[in-house]
Amino acid sequence: MPIMKQQAINLNWSTGAIDGANWRERAGVALMRLAATVTNSPERPGFSKLAAGISALLPSDKYIRIHFPDRTVYQFPYGDAYWSILCNPGFTYEQEIDGFVRRCAKEKLNYVFVDCGANFGYWSCRISSDEAGNQKAIAIEASSESFGHTMRNRALNSNRFSAHHRAISDQHNQLVTLYGSSKHEQRSIVAEETSGPLRETVKSLALAHLEDIEPESDNLVLKLDVEGVEIAALEGARNLLESNTLVVFEDHGRDRNHTTARAIKEQFGLRLFAGSSTGQFTEITDFKQMDALKTVKRKGYDFFASKSPFWLEFLSRDTAA
């Protein structure tokens, strides 16, 4: 019978201090930290393979719990090939979104964050923190395995955000198939988006039916990380796009046609913006700008889009003013 992952290795994100680890686990975390450092640029890939190799050489059945300065706790299995990048002290995950969150906190701007494709709930944990302004966050995740991690992270953070085990779609309350391999961050209800087999079935959710929000009064942020279902997700949220809604989406470096961005602009009529680590935004008025920004094929790039006067004023305003 496998050992349950109940104990945890505690890691201070700011200082790198480790608690609750034996010598083997300390060595493993140190090597993952080194691997995260040497692969910190998109031009130097290979972290996931290194993390998997390290966890095989120096195994552990514990979780790693990252303790952030804002008192957020974020947990994932030791050796996780995706999230172990956080073992690198001070590493900033998705810098453009981080910049947006920090700017909103600085300006005391309140919003409701809908975390579509939440994975283990990272952004729901961070955005509902004191430092981010205690924003209302809603995590939505299709994979039952990942949703389990989301719920554990929710419990570690005083259950301060809500969570739904659903697959985002343009259809509501239908059974859909989830495909994928062992890479939990790449599972999708679109078979062509993953090389993995059928994993499970899950009920769909069209965002127009999400009961946790009040589009007439809320400033909404829809973060879409739904592995090829972005356009269907927006079809299921057309009414929300007419409210004070900001869409945060990924357009992948390998897609030189910028398919998602084009659809958001041409099909839904939203204006596009590139973000930054400082919270300053630049409007994308010509797709040649995206050619210049998306320089690495293996990397996903986060962009922002809206037609809301409220969010357009925010995105267009010079933060230095």
PyMOL commands that set and color helices and strands:
alter all, ss='L'
color gray80, all
select helices_A, chain A and resi 23-38+47-57+83-87+95-106+122-127+144-156+184-186+191-193+207-209+230-235+238-241+259-266+287-293+309-316
alter helices_A, ss='H'
color red, helices_A
select strands_A, chain A and resi 8-12+18-19+63-67+73-77+112-116+136-140+162-164+167-168+175-179+198-205+220-224+245-252+271-274+282-284+300-306
alter strands_A, ss='S'
color yellow, strands_A
deselect
rebuild
show_as cartoon
